[in-house]
Amino acid sequence: MANTPQAKKRIRRNARRAEINGARVSRIRTQVKKVELALDAGDKDAAQAALKQVQPELARGVAKGVMHRNTAARKFSRLTKRVSALA
């Protein structure tokens, strides 16, 4: 158990940040799933629209530190390749 006021504050802050970061990661995953669902349905217009929403979410995740930049780049690259291959 934390004894110092600083340690107690750190526990409160970490819990608050974990909740925010968890929500952010969840939002990114949801956006990625929307692109994948559109790809599975073969709907190129919906996939492109969803891809445009994914890119800023991934970039925001990297900027906020909840996702590694290479991971975000890889996800976006693979999704872009799949959307462009959908003819």
Number of C-alpha atoms within 10 A of each C-alpha: 5 10 7 9 9 10 12 13 12 13 13 11 11 12 12 11 12 12 10 13 17 12 12 19 16 12 16 22 14 13 20 21 14 18 26 18 15 19 21 12 11 14 15 19 13 17 25 18 13 20 21 14 16 25 21 12 19 27 18 16 20 17 12 12 11 16 18 14 15 10 12 19 15 11 16 18 13 11 21 17 11 16 22 12 10 13 8
